[in-house]
Amino acid sequence: MESAESANLSAAELEARLKTDGFELLRQLFQDHLDLRAEREQRLYAVTGSDGVTRNNAEADHCRSLVTLFGKVRVRRIAYRKKGAVNLHPTDGVLNLPNESYSHGLRQLAATEAARGSFHEATAAIARHSAAKVAKRQVEALAEAAAVDFEAFFSAAETPMPSPQEVIVISADAKGVVMRPEGLRPKTALLAETSEKKLKGRLSRGEKANRKRMAEVGAVYCVTPVVRSATDVMAHVGDGEPKEAPRATHKWVTASVANDAATVIAAVFDEAERRDPDHLHDWVALVDGNRHQIIRIEAEAANRRIPVTIVCDWVHVLEKLWAAAWSFYKEGDPDAEDWVDEKATEVLLGRASIVAAAIRRKATTLELSATRRKNADICADYLLAKADYLDYPSALSKGWPIGTGVIEGSCRYVVKDRMDITGARWGLKGAEAVLRLRALRANGCWDEYWAFHLAQEHKRVHGSRFSKRPWSAAA
């Protein structure tokens, strides 16, 4: 900074130079500290491994490299040896060094960036924000390693307990992820193999269907009931201050492309039971109408003997009504809005079957063609098929939510925003890891998870190597 060269640099150039040289300074500080610890390391009388073999021989200055955020450093430590047995290094446990050459700090950065954007972008971000160079394949491997404690973390984490008046809400949905051939489920893989591709270099419209694997997403949250009426739900702009819907609190999200819907829904019930182990609260399941999800929720509730009320998403019903409206009205006709308002209010009042019959009758009276009345029939079929799950009068009078906005938003953030980037083709392990990392961020518990992950890493990598823990003595 005192040189003539520096005197001629702009502020931006100085900043860039300090960043580059700063990494080297931090690397040297790190290296000097490791060297100091190596000089101060106390020799132990003997070290016994988990194999039961005692290592009496000690040999200093055994080295291994560690690639850190600041660059590569060398770790010197004493090795405890016995012929025919693997060397043990207690100092590795003191430092909690990972098995691979990349540090945990670099692993955390790789996991953060891989969850945010493509692995290629993550590689570039690591180069920008550190002095390390990590290849794309290694970034994916580091992200996978970072996500291994996802399930264990939530099993051990402190669970938010609902207040006495709150309702437990569970929800599930799915989103397709385009996979590489080896990541597809057997049936989908067979369809992919037997289908003919129009182009050699890319998939055409309609061809992605046989290249996708469903990512199952589940959510649990609590709401304080807000009693509403059909009029409150259908209030328009200008009708006065609308009554707000119940707000979600203590949201928890999970996602998996490796596990099926039954496994994810079981995990959702596990989380809900941690919040309400004695089943003292009302449980509501919000779904979009998918029959398989409803069956799995009903089966899980029956197995656990938990009364769960299933409610179909109100927005899906409204969209069906709007689609039906265009069977009777021209696109943009204001009368269509009045018709939808009337029918929607009737459904909210518990008259879904009557509305379905009225829609069919209107289509028949107007002598609509099969093509013109198609959406009207789809709407009527939906209302009749889901009638058992459209008890909106009870839900609204109890103050329950009737929309799946939480799970829809979770699917968009956790799955679509990251997994559906242009040209992405996923392997199963990489996709599962990224989904878990994004779910952790959606739950707002990344820092807590990382502390837990480091503790678990210590147990896996170092605790499993020794019959006793010589950390304090080695330090």
N, C-alpha and C positions, 0 to 999 in steps of 0.2 A: 504493500500500500504506500510505501515511501518512495518507490522507484519512479524514474522519469516516465517509464512506460505507462504506469498506472495513472500518472497525472494527465495523460492525454486520452484516457478512456471516458466514455459517457457513463451516466449512472446505470443504464441498462447493461452495458458491458462489464462494469464493475460488479454488478449484482450477479451476472452469469459466472464471472471469474471466481467470486467468493463462494458461490454454490459448489463449483467444481473442486476448488481447493479446500473448501470446508469439509467435504466428504472425506478427503484424504487426511485432514487433521483429525476428524472424529475416528477414522479407521486406526490412525496411529495411537490415539488415546486408548482405544479399545485394546489394541495389540499390547501396548505398554502395561495396561492393567492385567491382562492375561499373563504376561511375562512375570509381573510382580507376584501374582498368585502362584505361578509355577515355582518361583524361588522360595516362597514361604510354605509350600505344601509339606505337611508333616508325614513322614513315613509311618505307616501302620505296621504293627507286629505281624498281622496276618489278616487276610480277607477271605471269607468263605462265600462261595457262590450258591445260587439256588440249586445247583447240581450236587451240593453237599461236599464239594472238593475245596479244601483250604489251600489258598495260594500263599506260600511263605516267602517266595522270592519277589523282590521289588526291583524294578529297573526304571530309572528316571529318564526324562526327556523323550517319552513316546509322544509323537505328534499326530495331530489330525487337523484338517483344514475346516474352516467354517466360513461360508459366504454370508455376509451380513448386509444390512442396508447401506453400510459405509464402504463395503468392499470385502476382500478376502483377508482373513486373519488366520493365524496358526495357534493352535491350542497345545501347549506342552503340559504333560502330567505324568505321574508315576503309574506304571503298569504293574499289576500284581499277577505273577505267573506261576504256572505249574505245568510240567511236561504232560502233554496230552489233553490239556484243558484250555479253554478260551481265556485270553487275558481279560482282566477286570480293571476298570479305571474309576475309582470312587469319585474323582473330581468331575467326571462327566455327569454324575448325579447331582453334585453340588451346583453345577452350572445348568443342569437340566438341558443338556445338549440333545438335539434331535438325532435320529438315526441317519437321515440324509445330510448332505453337506450344507443345505440351506438353513439359515437360522429361523427361529420362530417368528422374529420380527418380519422377515422376508415372507414367511408363510402367511402371516396376517395381511400384509400388503397385497400379496397375490390373491388371497381369498376375497379381500375387499374389492379389488378391481375386477376379478373374474365374475363376481356377483353383479357388478355394475354394467359391464359391457362384454364384448366378445373377448375370447382368449387372446386374439391378435392385439386388440386394443389394450388388454391388461398387460401384455408384454411391453408395449410401448410406454404405458403409464409407469411401470416399474423402472424402466430406463430413465424416465423423466424425474422420478421422485426418489431415486436411490442411485448408488454407484454400482449396483449389481446388474448383471446381464443374465436373464433367465429366458430360456427358449420356450416357445409356445406349449410344447408337450409337457415341459416341467411345470409351467404355470397351472395346467390342468391337473397334474398330479398333486401339486401343493394345495389346490382348492379341494381336491378329494380328501386329502389328509386332514385339512382344516375342518371338514364337516363330519368326521367320524363319531363325534360325541353328541350329536343332535338329540337322539332319543334319550340317551342317558341323562343329559342335562335337564330336560323337562321332567323326567321322572324324579330327579332329585331337587329340582328348583322349588322355592317357596311358592305356594299357590295362593293367588288372591281369593279371599273368602267373600262371597256376596253378602250384602246387607240383608236383613230379614225380609224386606219388601221386594227385593230384586228377583228377576226371573232369569233362569238359565236358558240361553238360546244356543242351539247347535245348528250347523248348516254344512252342506257338502255340495261340491260341483266338480266338474272336470273340464280339462282343456287339452286338445291334441297337440303333441309335440312331434315334429318331423324327425325321424330317427335314421341312423345308418342301418343297413340291412341286419347286422348282427344284434341290434338293439330292439328289433320288433318282436312282438309276441308271435308264437308259432303260426296261428291262423292268419294273422296279418302278413307275416313274412311269405306265406304260401301264395296269398293273393298278389303280393308285390312281384313275386317271381313269375307268376303266370300271366300277369297283365302286360300288354304291349305298350311300349313308350312311343309317343309321336316324334319326340326329338331325342337325340343322343346326349346332348350336353345339359339338359335341364328338364324339370317336370312341367308338363302343360297343365292347363286348368282341369281339375277333376282327378288328376293323377296322384295328388298328395294324400288322398284319403287312405290309400293302401300303404302309405309310408309313415303313418302316425301311430304313436302310442299315447294312450290317455294319461295325462298327469292328474292324479286325484288330489283335490284340495279340500281341506276341512277347516272349520272355524268354530270356536267356542267364545261366547262373550256374555256379559250380563247387561240387563236393562232395568231401569226403574219404570214401572208401568205408567203409561199416560193414556187415560181413558179418552177415546175419540168416538165420533159418530161417522156414518157414511158421508154426511155433509162436510165434515171436517176433512175427510180424505179427498173429496172431489172439489174442494174449494179452489176457485180460480183467482188469478191476479185481479185485484180490484174488489174482491169480495170481502175485504177486511183482513185483519191479521190472522193468518192460518195457524192452527194449533200444530206445534212441532211433533213429529213422530218420536217414539222412544229412542234415546241415544245409547249407542253401544259403549260399554266401558270394559276395561280389563280384557281386551281382545287377544286371543291366541289363535295362531294360524299354523297349520302343518300342510305339507305337500309332498307327494311322492310320485315318481314315474315308474319306480320299480315295484311298488306294492299295488295291489288291486283295491277296488272301492271298499270291499269288506274290511280289509286291514286298516285303511285310513279311517273309516267310520268307527271302527273299534277303538282306534287311538283317540278320536274325538270324544267318544263316550268315557274313555279313561280320564281324559282331562276334565270333563264335566263332573265326573264322580269325585275327582280330587277336590273340586270346589264345593260339592254338595254330597258328601259321603253318606249322609243319612237320608237323602232324598226328601228334604224338607221344603224344597222350592218347587215351583212350577217349572216344567221343562217344555220348551217349544222347539220344534225342528222346522226350519224354513227351507223349502226346496223349490226348484224351478219346475217340478212336475215330472222329472225323469223317473220312470217306473222302477228301474233297477235300484236307484238310490233310495226310493221310498221303501222298497222291499228290504234292503239291507238295514235301514234305520229301524223298521218295525221288528225285524228279526233280532237285532242287537238289544232293543228295548225289552223284548219278550224274554230273551236269555238272562237279562240282568234284573228283570221284574221291576222295571222303571216305567211309570206312566209318562208317555211322551205324546204331546199333541202335535201332529204334523199339519202345517199350513203351507199351501202353495203360494208362491210369490204373486203379489197383486199386480205388479208391472207386467208379468207375462200374460195375465188374464186381460189386462187393458190393451196390450198389443194385439192379442187375438181378436178383441172386439173391434179395434181399428181396422184390422185386415178384413174382417167381415163387413164393415161399413162400406168399403169400396166395392163390394158386390152389389150394393143397393144405390150408391150415390157416385156421381162423377168426382174424380180426383179434385180436391180443393173446395168442394161444395160445403158451405157453412152448416147446412142441415145435417151433415154427417156428424159434426161435433155434438149437436144437440141429441142426436140418436145415441151416440156413444155414451154421453153423460147419463142419459136415461137408463140405458141397459147396464152401465157400470154401477150406478146407484142401486139398481135392482139386485145385482150380484152381491154387492156389499151388504144388502139387507137380507141375504140368505136365500135368494130366489134364483139360483143358478140354473136349476132344471127348467123353471118356467121361462127363463131367458133363452135357453137352448131351444125349447119348443117354439117360442115366438120367432126366433131366427129362421128355423126350418120352414115354418108356416109362411113367413114373408117371402122367402125364396121360392117356395112353391106357388104362392099366389101371384107373384110377378112373372111366373113361368120362365125363370132364368135358365139359361143353358148350363150344362154340366161344368163347362169351363168358367162361366161367370159366377156360379154359386159355390165354386170349390172352397174358397176361403170362409164362406159362411158355414159350410158343412164342417170344415176343420174346427172352427170356433165352437160350434154346437157339440161336436164330438168331444172336444177338450173339456167343456163345462160339465158334460155328463160323466165322463171318465174320472174327472177329478172332484166330483161333487162332495165326496167324503172329506176332502181336504180344503174345502172352500167355506168353512164355517167362520166367515168374517165377523158376523154379529157377536159371537162369543169372544173372538180374539180382541176386537175393538173394545168391547165392554170391560174386558179384563186389563186393558191397557197394553196388550202385547204388540210387537211389531208384525207387519204383514208383508214386508219387502226383504228381498235377498241382497240388498245393496252391499252388505259387508262381504259376503262370499264372492259376489260378482267383482267387487273392487280387488279382493285378494287374488282372484284368478287373473285379473288383468295385470296387477303389479308383480305377483310372484312368478307367474308363468309367461303370459303373453309378451310383456314388455322386454323380457330378456331372452326367452326361448324361441321367440318367433321373429328374430331379426333376420334380415334378408340373407338367404343362402345358407342358413344354419342347418347342419345335419348332426344330430347328437349321438354320442355313444351313451350307453345306459349309465355307467358310473359317473361320467362327467355331468350328465343331465341331473342325476339324483343329487350330486354334491351341490350344484348351483341352486337347485330348488330349495335345499335345506338352508343354504347361506342366505338366500333371499327371504325365506320364512323367518329366519332369525332377525333380520333387519326389519321386517314387517312387524314383528313382535316387540321391537325396541329393546332387545336384551343382548346386543352384541358384546358389550364390554363384560357383562356377567358370564356370558358363554365362553369368552376367550379365557378368562381366569380359570373357569372350570376345565376347559380343554387343556390348558397348560398343566394343571394338577393331574389330569388323567394321563397326559403324555408322560409325566414323571413316573407314574405307577407302571405304565406299560413298558416304557423303555428301560427304566433303571430299577424300579422296585422289583421287577421280575427277575433280575440278574443276581440278587444277593439274598443270602439267608437272613442276614441282619442288615440294617441300614447304617453304613459307615460315613454318612454325609458330614456330620458335625466334626468327627475326628479328622476327616480329610480336609475340611475347610480350615 
